[in-house]
Amino acid sequence: MKPNPPTVDRARIEALVRDALTRDQGAGAAAAREMDTAGALLLTPDRGVNVGEPYDPPVMARVLAATPARVAVGRVGPRYHTNTMLRFRADHAAAKDAVLSEVDPELLTRLGMFEVASRAPDKATFLQRPDLGRALSDEGRAELTKRIGRAPTLVVIYGDGLSAAAINQHLAEFHTALERALAARGIGHAPPFFVRRSRVKIMDEIARLVGAQAALFVCGERPGLGFADSMSAYYIYQPAAGATDADREVISNINPRDHPPADTAGDIATTIERILREKKSGVILAR
């Protein structure tokens, strides 16, 4: 029998770090250090801090304000500073957690959503076989046929995509705002539901299966090394069997820092209203 892996005592680690800070900075400064959402001590800033005196401070300030990317972090010889390396590793860990975690079933229950699945039987297969995440399981097809009436105006689909963390954090706020925005525009829709282990193109099959005029698919966005909690919203009008990405549209970076979920829900409702009015979506609108 393999021995159980050692567990990490986060409280003990925090106590050790605070003790070191107390010795270095004093008890008052150590007690005042903020905590992040994971309960760990915040890493010190690095962008624009580790570069000394910039050649053009106003330009540096504008660059830092324009992007959250790892710019102006400086080096020590050929290496990054310690706080830059720690931030990189922390963001990489957050991205991995976002991809490998699962959407909370209790969240879906609280929002009144039912759940179906793609043809990917588990998370590992889902990540290795994108094609299986683009198709409904047989059980999922049967469930949708039973639960959704024929030819709804709109079908609203949620999926985990590549960041379950984004859905867990923002779905409740986004969905509540979307329901209000659609109702305000008189847009009816089928009961919203969640597709576990799903990718974007699954929305096409679902729209054809139920005969929907339009489909909206909101999922967790592939995390980068800056943010791991962004959602994307894709929408399409009557996708044919050969529909491509050119036939759909998307709003990405739905998170509190770029496109706040509640505000973006209103923008999406407006675009759904437009594609229903125009009876088309995608690049064809530019013709």
C-alpha positions in Angstrom: 0.0 0.0 0.0 1.3 3.4 -1.0 1.7 5.9 1.9 -0.6 8.8 2.0 1.0 12.0 0.5 1.9 14.6 3.1 -0.7 17.4 3.6 0.1 21.1 3.6 -0.7 22.9 6.8 -1.5 26.3 5.4 -2.2 27.8 8.8 1.3 26.7 10.0 2.9 28.1 6.9 1.1 31.4 7.3 2.1 31.6 11.0 5.8 31.0 10.0 5.6 33.7 7.4 4.0 36.2 9.7 6.6 35.4 12.4 9.3 36.2 9.8 7.6 39.5 8.8 7.3 40.4 12.5 11.0 40.0 13.0 11.7 41.9 9.8 9.1 44.7 9.8 7.6 44.8 13.3 4.4 43.4 14.7 2.2 46.3 13.4 3.4 46.0 9.8 3.0 42.2 9.8 -0.5 42.3 11.2 -1.5 44.9 8.6 -0.5 42.7 5.6 -3.5 42.0 3.4 -4.7 38.5 2.6 -5.8 37.3 -0.8 -8.8 35.1 -1.5 -6.8 31.9 -1.1 -5.8 32.9 2.4 -2.1 33.4 1.5 0.0 36.5 2.0 0.0 38.8 -1.0 3.1 38.8 -3.1 4.8 42.1 -3.4 4.4 44.1 -6.6 7.0 43.7 -9.4 5.8 45.5 -12.5 7.5 48.9 -12.7 9.0 48.4 -9.2 12.1 46.3 -9.9 13.5 48.3 -12.8 15.0 51.2 -10.9 14.6 54.6 -12.6 12.9 54.2 -16.0 14.2 56.2 -18.9 10.8 57.8 -19.5 8.6 57.6 -16.4 5.4 59.0 -18.1 5.7 56.4 -20.9 6.3 53.6 -18.3 3.2 54.6 -16.4 1.1 54.5 -19.6 2.5 51.1 -20.5 1.7 49.6 -17.1 -1.8 51.1 -17.3 -2.5 49.6 -20.7 -1.8 46.0 -19.9 -1.7 43.5 -17.0 1.1 41.6 -18.9 4.5 40.9 -17.3 6.2 44.1 -18.5 8.8 46.2 -16.7 9.6 43.5 -14.1 13.4 43.9 -14.3 16.1 41.3 -13.8 19.0 40.4 -11.5 21.7 39.5 -13.9 20.1 36.9 -16.2 17.4 36.0 -13.7 14.0 37.5 -12.7 13.6 38.9 -9.2 12.2 36.5 -6.6 8.8 38.2 -6.4 8.4 38.0 -10.2 9.2 34.2 -10.1 6.8 33.7 -7.2 4.0 35.6 -9.0 4.6 33.5 -12.1 4.4 30.3 -10.2 1.3 31.4 -8.3 -0.5 32.4 -11.6 0.5 29.1 -13.2 -0.9 27.2 -10.3 -4.1 29.2 -10.5 -4.4 28.5 -14.2 -4.0 24.7 -13.7 -6.5 24.7 -10.9 -9.0 26.6 -13.1 -8.7 24.0 -15.9 -8.7 20.9 -13.7 -11.4 21.9 -11.2 -15.1 21.2 -11.6 -18.2 23.4 -11.6 -20.1 23.1 -8.3 -23.3 21.1 -8.8 -24.8 23.1 -5.8 -24.4 26.3 -7.8 -26.3 24.9 -10.7 -29.1 23.6 -8.4 -29.3 27.0 -6.7 -29.8 28.7 -10.1 -32.4 26.2 -11.1 -30.4 24.6 -14.0 -30.4 21.0 -15.0 -27.2 19.3 -16.2 -26.2 17.2 -19.2 -22.8 16.0 -20.4 -20.7 15.9 -23.6 -19.3 12.7 -25.0 -16.1 13.1 -22.9 -16.5 10.7 -20.0 -14.0 12.4 -17.6 -11.8 15.5 -17.3 -8.6 13.8 -18.5 -10.3 12.6 -21.7 -12.0 16.0 -22.2 -8.6 17.7 -22.2 -7.0 15.2 -24.5 -9.9 14.8 -26.9 -11.4 18.2 -27.8 -13.7 16.6 -30.3 -15.6 14.7 -27.6 -16.3 18.0 -25.8 -18.0 19.3 -29.0 -20.7 16.6 -29.1 -23.5 15.7 -26.7 -23.7 12.3 -25.0 -26.7 10.1 -26.0 -28.1 10.6 -22.6 -27.7 14.4 -23.0 -29.5 14.4 -26.3 -32.4 12.4 -24.8 -32.6 14.8 -21.8 -32.7 17.9 -24.0 -35.4 16.4 -26.2 -37.5 15.7 -23.2 -36.9 19.0 -21.3 -36.9 21.6 -24.1 -39.8 22.2 -26.5 -39.4 22.5 -30.2 -38.2 25.7 -31.9 -37.5 28.0 -29.0 -36.5 31.6 -29.9 -33.2 31.2 -27.9 -31.4 28.4 -26.1 -29.1 29.5 -23.3 -26.3 27.1 -22.6 -23.6 27.2 -20.0 -20.4 25.1 -20.0 -17.3 24.6 -18.0 -15.0 25.1 -21.0 -11.4 25.5 -19.8 -12.0 27.4 -16.6 -14.5 25.9 -14.1 -13.2 28.6 -11.7 -14.7 31.3 -13.9 -18.1 29.7 -13.9 -18.0 29.1 -10.1 -17.1 32.7 -9.4 -19.2 34.6 -11.9 -22.1 32.5 -13.1 -24.6 33.6 -10.5 -24.1 37.3 -11.1 -24.0 36.9 -14.9 -27.1 34.6 -15.2 -29.2 36.8 -12.9 -28.4 39.9 -15.0 -28.9 38.1 -18.3 -32.4 36.9 -17.3 -33.4 40.5 -16.5 -31.8 41.8 -19.7 -33.5 39.3 -21.9 -36.9 39.8 -20.2 -36.6 43.6 -20.6 -36.2 43.0 -24.4 -39.0 40.5 -24.7 -36.7 37.7 -25.7 -38.1 34.3 -24.6 -35.8 31.3 -24.2 -35.8 27.7 -23.3 -34.8 26.7 -19.7 -31.1 27.4 -19.3 -28.9 24.4 -18.6 -25.3 23.3 -18.1 -23.2 21.0 -20.2 -20.3 19.4 -18.3 -17.0 18.9 -20.1 -18.1 21.0 -23.1 -16.5 23.1 -25.8 -17.9 25.9 -27.9 -19.0 24.0 -31.0 -21.4 21.9 -28.9 -23.8 24.8 -29.1 -24.4 24.1 -32.8 -25.5 20.6 -32.2 -27.8 21.7 -29.4 -29.4 24.5 -31.5 -30.1 22.1 -34.3 -31.4 19.4 -32.0 -34.1 21.7 -30.5 -34.6 23.8 -33.6 -33.7 27.1 -31.8 -33.5 30.3 -33.8 -30.4 31.4 -31.9 -28.0 29.9 -29.4 -25.9 31.5 -26.6 -23.1 29.5 -25.1 -21.2 30.9 -22.0 -18.2 29.0 -20.8 -15.0 29.4 -18.8 -12.2 30.9 -21.0 -8.8 29.3 -21.4 -6.8 30.8 -18.5 -3.6 32.8 -19.1 -0.9 33.7 -16.7 -2.6 36.9 -15.7 -6.3 35.9 -15.1 -7.8 32.5 -14.6 -11.4 33.5 -14.0 -12.6 34.9 -17.4 -15.7 33.8 -19.2 -16.5 34.0 -22.9 -20.0 34.3 -24.5 -20.6 32.9 -28.0 -23.8 33.4 -29.9 -25.0 32.2 -33.3 -28.1 32.3 -35.5 -29.5 29.0 -36.8 -26.2 27.1 -37.2 -26.1 24.7 -40.1 -24.3 21.4 -39.9 -21.2 23.0 -41.5 -21.1 26.1 -39.3 -17.7 27.5 -38.5 -16.3 30.1 -36.2 -17.0 32.7 -38.9 -20.7 32.1 -38.3 -20.6 32.9 -34.6 -19.7 36.0 -32.5 -18.0 36.2 -29.1 -17.5 38.6 -26.2 -14.5 37.5 -24.2 -12.7 38.6 -21.1 -15.9 38.6 -19.0 -14.5 39.3 -15.5 -14.7 42.1 -12.9 -11.5 43.8 -14.3 -12.3 43.9 -18.1 -16.0 43.3 -18.9 -17.9 43.0 -15.6 -20.4 40.1 -15.7 -23.6 42.0 -14.9 -22.8 44.8 -17.4 -21.8 42.4 -20.2 -25.0 40.4 -19.7 -26.9 43.5 -20.9 -24.6 43.9 -23.9 -25.1 40.2 -24.8 -28.9 40.6 -24.6 -28.6 43.5 -27.0 -26.6 41.4 -29.5 -29.0 38.6 -29.3 -31.8 41.0 -30.1 -29.8 42.2 -33.1 -29.1 38.7 -34.6 -32.7 37.7 -34.1 -33.8 40.9 -36.0 -31.2 40.6 -38.7 -31.6 36.8 -38.9 -27.9 36.2 -39.3 -24.7 36.3 -37.3 -20.9 36.3 -37.8 -18.9 37.8 -40.6 -21.8 37.8 -43.0 -23.0 41.0 -41.1 -20.1 42.9 -42.7 -21.4 42.3 -46.2 
